[in-house]
Every structure is written in C-alpha cells, then in structure tokens.
C-alpha cells in the first residue's frame, strides 16, 4: 500500500519521502513517517467529503456574501470573484492546491481574515477546555473504575456502573443547562476569561499565561470560567474510562502473576499499582486517547451552551453564516488533529508495553 502511494506522488516529493524512509534507521521514525503517509488518503477523503457536503447545503453562498438585498448583478460578480460559478471538481482541486501546496486555508468570505489565523486564535480555547475535561475524566474515571474492580459486586461497584450509565446517557447540552441552573449564581455562566488587557499572551492558554505572568487572581478567575464547561464535557469520557478501567483491571487481577505477587506477601497497594494497573494501562490509554481526540472534535455543543470561543463555536458560526471557506478549514483541522491523536496513542503502546512491536 505504501509503495503504491509513493508511486502516485509527484517525483520530487516521492524521492524525498523515500530518502526519509531509507535514512530512518530508528523504527520509531520509520513508523511515524509511514503512518503519516498512510494518513494522507484519509485526510484527502475527509476533505472531499466535507467539500461535497458543504456545497450541498441549501442556500446560495454568493447571496450570503453579497447580502440578502443585493442586486442580482452584485451576486453574479461575487460568484465569479470567488470561483463559485465553476464546476465543483475544479473548485475542489483549486482548494486542495491552495491548502496543501501553499499551506493556505483561504480567507473567510465574511470577515475577510485568513482562516488559519482565526483557527489559531480559537484552537487554544478548545485545547484548554478539552485538556481540563480529560484531566477530570481520567482522574475520576481511573480512580472509580479501579475501586469498582477491587470491590467487585459491592456497593461501590454498583454505584460506579450506574454513574457510568448515567454519564453516557445524559446529553451534554442538557447537563450543561442543569449545571448552569445549579451553579450559575456562583460560577460564570459563559465566555472565557480574557486577560489580553492585563498582560501579554504567550501560549494563548489563559491558565498557563496567567501563571507565567504571576497573576494568581487571573488564574483563579480562569478556573471559575473553565469549571462548568469542563465538568459538562468530562461526563461522557469519564463514564467510558471508568467502565474500561474496571473491565481491564478485573482481567489483569485474575492473572497468575498477580496471585503470585500476593502470595509473596507484597502490600496490596504495590500489587495494584506495579503489577495490575500498569499492565491494564494499554486499553485504558487507548480509550483516553480516542476520547481526547473526540472531545477536541466534538466540543461543539458544550462550547455553544457555555459561549466558549473555541473551534466548535467557530464552526457553528460558519455554518449559520454559510462561510464555506471557514467551515472547510475548521473541519479539516479537526480531522488532522484526530489523526495526530491516533498516531500518538499508537506510539504510547510501545512505551507502556515493550512486547508491542511498531510495524
């Protein structure tokens, strides 16, 4: 498959990639390069599907750009200016050429600003929200799942499974509204803490920038803004991680080497952490990685409910205003992130379990 892919690429690019593969003596580098090459058809298919679905949306994008009350002559001028009068395959090829060869996602039809710059402004907000949600989900999910496995059949086990079922079943937008009604009087109901008027942003992550600037008050304010949306977003992955931790740990606890460790008189904590949990981490890390990628790509409802200025809100706004260039750029970014997260999870396999070979 890799050989066929290299054969179809332009000669200079194919020669460069073959040289990289040949020079990559480390199996890690070779694996990463090979996975990146195999991911190219996936991203291409996502781009083609997204482009097709976006242009099947009802309404006239040229009319949306020119304005509802614009004369027909102005609409035709806009349609010709943006190439909307050309066949869809030609428009797609031009878009790919611009995005891949020039690394340019185009300019928003309505704001007239580069889409890459707007995504760069909104991505840190989504990343910060997702990171906080996954931290909550991982700590609570792994802890609750571990206790459920150790006390199998007991009250805590049943409570954990009921909580996991409820966490998966309750829609995020409904839970977000409940949290706002319950805690909205003490915690901010929407938006993100904006420190741009107080100190220089370095990473565009509000909490980290506040710590780097030595502003503990702004850090605490950022936590107040982050608490409710992070908790709402963490419910589903928390439930999935708890169930996976329980099932994986139960399987490992029944192994012979765990019984041997207990027979040697090792403390229960050492048996759980060093022998059982460590060997149960591979499926747990898989779940955490996939859930992290899903949250980055699917925080749309949470960002909409809480007014969080992330990529999800940007994509929703682009849909509402029929800004096709912005919408395509946002979906392509989400697909790229998901592919990168899957690659990172595969690499973690080999770090956690030396028996896994990178092929």
Rosetta blueprint (number, residue, H / E / L):
1 X L
2 X H
3 X H
4 X H
5 X H
6 X H
7 X H
8 X H
9 X L
10 X L
11 X H
12 X H
13 X H
14 X H
15 X H
16 X H
17 X H
18 X H
19 X H
20 X H
21 X H
22 X H
23 X H
24 X L
25 X L
26 X L
27 X H
28 X H
29 X H
30 X H
31 X H
32 X H
33 X H
34 X H
35 X H
36 X H
37 X H
38 X H
39 X H
40 X H
41 X H
42 X H
43 X H
44 X H
45 X H
46 X H
47 X H
48 X H
49 X H
50 X H
51 X H
52 X H
53 X H
54 X H
55 X H
56 X L
57 X L
58 X L
59 X L
60 X L
61 X H
62 X H
63 X H
64 X H
65 X H
66 X H
67 X L
68 X L
69 X L
70 X L
71 X L
72 X H
73 X H
74 X H
75 X H
76 X H
77 X H
78 X H
79 X H
80 X H
81 X H
82 X L
83 X L
84 X L
85 X L
86 X L
87 X L
88 X H
89 X H
90 X H
91 X H
92 X H
93 X H
94 X H
95 X H
96 X H
97 X H
98 X H
99 X H
100 X H
101 X H
102 X L
103 X L
104 X L
105 X L
106 X L
107 X E
108 X L
109 X L
110 X L
111 X L
112 X L
113 X L
114 X E
115 X H
116 X H
117 X H
118 X H
119 X H
120 X H
121 X H
122 X H
123 X H
124 X H
125 X H
126 X H
127 X H
128 X H
129 X H
130 X H
131 X H
132 X H
133 X H
134 X H
135 X H
136 X H
137 X H
138 X H
139 X H
140 X H
141 X H
142 X H
143 X H
144 X H
145 X H
146 X H
147 X H
148 X H
149 X H
150 X H
151 X L
152 X L
153 X L
154 X L
155 X H
156 X H
157 X H
158 X H
159 X H
160 X H
161 X H
162 X H
163 X H
164 X H
165 X H
166 X H
167 X H
168 X H
169 X H
170 X L
171 X L
172 X H
173 X H
174 X H
175 X H
176 X H
177 X H
178 X H
179 X H
180 X H
181 X H
182 X H
183 X H
184 X L
185 X L
186 X L
187 X L
188 X L
189 X L
190 X L
191 X L
192 X L
193 X L
194 X L
195 X L
196 X L
197 X L
198 X L
199 X L
200 X L
201 X L
202 X L
203 X L
204 X L
205 X L
206 X H
207 X H
208 X H
209 X H
210 X H
211 X H
212 X H
213 X L
214 X L
215 X L
216 X H
217 X H
218 X H
219 X H
220 X H
221 X H
222 X H
223 X H
224 X H
225 X H
226 X H
227 X H
228 X H
229 X H
230 X H
231 X H
232 X H
233 X H
234 X H
235 X H
236 X H
237 X H
238 X H
239 X H
240 X H
241 X H
242 X H
243 X H
244 X H
245 X H
246 X H
247 X H
248 X H
249 X H
250 X H
251 X H
252 X H
253 X H
254 X L
255 X L
256 X H
257 X H
258 X H
259 X H
260 X H
261 X H
262 X H
263 X H
264 X L
265 X L
266 X L
267 X L
268 X H
269 X H
270 X H
271 X H
272 X H
273 X H
274 X H
275 X H
276 X H
277 X H
278 X H
279 X H
280 X L
281 X H
282 X H
283 X H
284 X H
285 X H
286 X H
287 X H
288 X H
289 X H
290 X H
291 X H
292 X H
293 X H
294 X H
295 X H
296 X H
297 X H
298 X H
299 X L
300 X H
301 X H
302 X H
303 X H
304 X H
305 X H
306 X H
307 X L
308 X L
309 X L
310 X L
311 X H
312 X H
313 X H
314 X H
315 X H
316 X H
317 X H
318 X H
319 X H
320 X H
321 X L
322 X L
323 X L
324 X H
325 X H
326 X H
327 X H
328 X H
329 X H
330 X H
331 X H
332 X H
333 X H
334 X H
335 X H
336 X H
337 X H
338 X H
339 X H
340 X H
341 X H
342 X H
343 X H
344 X H
345 X H
346 X H
347 X H
348 X H
349 X H
350 X H
351 X H
352 X H
353 X L
354 X L
355 X L
356 X L
357 X L
358 X L
359 X L
